[in-house]
Amino acid sequence: MGQAQYMRTSRSTKRLNEIIHKENTLLCKLFRKSAFLRQLNAEISVFLPTSLQDQCQVANISRTELTLHVRSATLLTRLRLIQKPLLNQINQYHSWANISKLTVKVRPERKKNATMASHHLQRNQFIADTIEETASHCHDKGLQDALHSLARHITHPERDG
């Protein structure tokens, strides 16, 4: 049974490779474009200042336009300042290129979601603690109850049916 599973896996892999690499299919074109953009990204990063090399990603290119993604608006501004020399270097390096337009888009890194969520929870706890402390110094019973309720809502919104 182990041998039959191996053969099935081998045939499935072979079939998948045929589908992926079959000429003129959309999937094949997508893989080629992806490989080209990765190669171009490595080539273009050499023209960037060291501080920008890991922060910039080639997103797309045509004969006249290069689209880059950066991680922040600050990096976008820094890239704008070196735009003309960068385009000149790329056009000189790639004889096929006649890039006259650089489009830069901010695409923040996504893998920080867990860190951001943790920071959000810590901030919420701080806010709730501050509201609780304010409530403890409040002399108006109605306002004090409302502040306690607000603090509970900030830390446990799911309990507010």
DOGU-812417 format. One record per residue (C-alpha): residue in three letters; z, y, x. Coordinates in nm, 3 decimals, m for minus. Each point is the difference from the previous one (the first is absolute). Layout:
<atoms>
{atom ala; {Z; Y; X}} ...
</atoms>
This chain:
<atoms>
{atom met; {0.000; 0.000; 0.000}} {atom gly; {0.079; 0.240; 0.288}} {atom gln; {m0.350; m0.059; 0.144}} {atom ala; {m0.168; 0.070; m0.335}} {atom gln; {0.197; 0.324; m0.037}} {atom tyr; {m0.109; 0.104; 0.349}} {atom met; {m0.364; m0.070; m0.079}} {atom arg; {0.019; 0.192; m0.325}} {atom thr; {0.160; 0.294; 0.182}} {atom ser; {m0.265; m0.016; 0.270}} {atom arg; {m0.282; m0.003; m0.256}} {atom ser; {0.166; 0.281; m0.198}} {atom thr; {0.030; 0.210; 0.315}} {atom lys; {m0.362; m0.069; 0.090}} {atom arg; {m0.113; 0.095; m0.352}} {atom leu; {0.212; 0.317; 0.009}} {atom asn; {m0.156; 0.097; 0.334}} {atom glu; {m0.346; m0.055; m0.147}} {atom ile; {0.083; 0.224; m0.296}} {atom ile; {0.148; 0.272; 0.219}} {atom his; {m0.276; 0.004; 0.260}} {atom lys; {m0.302; m0.064; m0.221}} {atom glu; {m0.249; 0.279; 0.067}} {atom asn; {m0.042; 0.284; m0.250}} {atom thr; {0.304; m0.084; m0.209}} {atom leu; {0.242; 0.275; m0.089}} {atom leu; {0.286; m0.185; 0.169}} {atom cys; {m0.197; m0.040; 0.323}} {atom lys; {m0.090; 0.369; 0.001}} {atom leu; {0.364; 0.089; m0.062}} {atom phe; {0.117; m0.214; 0.294}} {atom arg; {m0.264; 0.153; 0.229}} {atom lys; {0.094; 0.354; m0.105}} {atom ser; {0.369; m0.077; 0.054}} {atom ala; {m0.069; m0.135; 0.350}} {atom phe; {m0.219; 0.302; 0.079}} {atom leu; {0.272; 0.244; m0.116}} {atom arg; {0.265; m0.179; 0.209}} {atom gln; {m0.225; 0.022; 0.308}} {atom leu; {m0.082; 0.364; m0.071}} {atom asn; {0.368; 0.077; m0.047}} {atom ala; {0.074; m0.135; 0.348}} {atom glu; {m0.288; 0.201; 0.150}} {atom ile; {0.091; 0.325; m0.175}} {atom ser; {0.372; m0.025; 0.076}} {atom val; {m0.087; 0.048; 0.368}} {atom phe; {m0.123; 0.353; m0.082}} {atom leu; {0.328; 0.091; m0.172}} {atom pro; {0.310; 0.136; 0.171}} {atom thr; {0.247; m0.276; 0.078}} {atom ser; {0.242; 0.121; m0.268}} {atom leu; {m0.268; m0.043; m0.270}} {atom gln; {m0.150; m0.333; 0.108}} {atom asp; {0.236; m0.223; m0.198}} {atom gln; {0.026; 0.243; m0.290}} {atom cys; {m0.373; 0.017; m0.087}} {atom gln; {m0.223; m0.262; m0.163}} {atom val; {m0.375; 0.005; m0.055}} {atom ala; {m0.048; m0.050; m0.373}} {atom asn; {m0.378; 0.041; m0.029}} {atom ile; {m0.304; 0.135; 0.177}} {atom ser; {m0.355; 0.092; m0.090}} {atom arg; {m0.270; 0.156; 0.216}} {atom thr; {0.137; 0.348; m0.068}} {atom glu; {0.363; m0.042; m0.107}} {atom leu; {0.311; m0.159; 0.148}} {atom thr; {0.304; m0.065; m0.221}} {atom leu; {0.337; m0.043; 0.168}} {atom his; {0.338; m0.084; m0.149}} {atom val; {0.317; 0.146; 0.152}} {atom arg; {0.364; m0.063; m0.085}} {atom ser; {0.111; 0.357; m0.069}} {atom ala; {m0.117; 0.352; m0.077}} {atom thr; {0.126; 0.109; 0.342}} {atom leu; {m0.236; m0.245; 0.167}} {atom leu; {m0.281; 0.118; m0.225}} {atom thr; {0.054; 0.355; 0.126}} {atom arg; {0.009; m0.114; 0.363}} {atom leu; {m0.323; m0.191; m0.052}} {atom arg; {m0.168; 0.301; m0.159}} {atom leu; {0.078; 0.201; 0.316}} {atom ile; {m0.197; m0.244; 0.218}} {atom gln; {m0.271; m0.076; m0.256}} {atom lys; {m0.302; 0.158; 0.176}} {atom pro; {0.059; m0.150; 0.347}} {atom leu; {0.073; m0.336; m0.163}} {atom leu; {m0.328; 0.001; m0.195}} {atom asn; {m0.190; 0.105; 0.314}} {atom gln; {0.148; m0.289; 0.200}} {atom ile; {m0.078; m0.252; m0.274}} {atom asn; {m0.358; 0.124; m0.035}} {atom gln; {m0.052; m0.017; 0.376}} {atom tyr; {0.148; m0.350; 0.026}} {atom his; {m0.192; m0.144; m0.295}} {atom ser; {m0.368; 0.086; 0.024}} {atom trp; {m0.059; m0.109; m0.360}} {atom ala; {0.263; 0.244; m0.129}} {atom asn; {m0.069; 0.351; m0.120}} {atom ile; {0.341; 0.066; m0.150}} {atom ser; {0.040; 0.355; m0.121}} {atom lys; {0.288; m0.046; m0.245}} {atom leu; {0.349; m0.135; 0.054}} {atom thr; {0.201; m0.091; m0.308}} {atom val; {0.368; m0.062; 0.060}} {atom lys; {0.226; m0.148; m0.267}} {atom val; {0.374; m0.047; 0.008}} {atom arg; {0.097; m0.362; m0.063}} {atom pro; {0.372; m0.052; 0.067}} {atom glu; {0.109; m0.329; 0.143}} {atom arg; {0.105; m0.237; m0.280}} {atom lys; {0.229; m0.237; 0.180}} {atom lys; {0.287; 0.248; m0.013}} {atom asn; {0.061; m0.058; m0.373}} {atom ala; {0.313; m0.207; 0.064}} {atom thr; {0.140; 0.271; 0.228}} {atom met; {m0.087; 0.270; m0.252}} {atom ala; {0.164; m0.196; m0.282}} {atom ser; {0.313; m0.043; 0.210}} {atom his; {0.007; 0.373; 0.076}} {atom his; {m0.051; 0.075; m0.369}} {atom leu; {0.297; m0.220; m0.096}} {atom gln; {0.219; 0.162; 0.266}} {atom arg; {m0.098; 0.345; m0.122}} {atom asn; {0.071; m0.099; m0.361}} {atom gln; {0.342; m0.130; 0.099}} {atom phe; {0.077; 0.326; 0.181}} {atom ile; {m0.105; 0.202; m0.306}} {atom ala; {0.208; m0.221; m0.231}} {atom asp; {0.303; 0.031; 0.229}} {atom thr; {m0.038; 0.379; 0.004}} {atom ile; {m0.019; 0.010; m0.381}} {atom glu; {0.306; m0.227; m0.028}} {atom glu; {0.194; 0.228; 0.234}} {atom thr; {m0.105; 0.304; m0.204}} {atom ala; {0.113; m0.178; m0.318}} {atom ser; {0.341; m0.073; 0.152}} {atom his; {0.054; 0.375; 0.050}} {atom cys; {m0.124; 0.091; m0.347}} {atom his; {0.256; 0.111; m0.260}} {atom asp; {m0.231; m0.028; m0.303}} {atom lys; {0.032; m0.357; m0.136}} {atom gly; {m0.346; 0.002; m0.166}} {atom leu; {m0.171; 0.122; 0.318}} {atom gln; {0.200; m0.246; 0.209}} {atom asp; {m0.116; m0.293; m0.220}} {atom ala; {m0.362; 0.122; 0.015}} {atom leu; {0.014; 0.022; 0.382}} {atom his; {0.145; m0.352; 0.028}} {atom ser; {m0.275; m0.125; m0.229}} {atom leu; {m0.265; 0.174; 0.210}} {atom ala; {0.139; m0.152; 0.320}} {atom arg; {m0.007; m0.349; m0.157}} {atom his; {m0.358; 0.058; m0.115}} {atom ile; {m0.111; 0.101; 0.352}} {atom thr; {0.142; m0.315; 0.161}} {atom his; {m0.068; m0.243; m0.288}} {atom pro; {m0.281; 0.129; m0.226}} {atom glu; {m0.066; m0.351; m0.137}} {atom arg; {0.341; m0.001; m0.174}} {atom asp; {m0.095; 0.295; m0.223}} {atom gly; {m0.158; m0.201; m0.281}} 
</atoms>
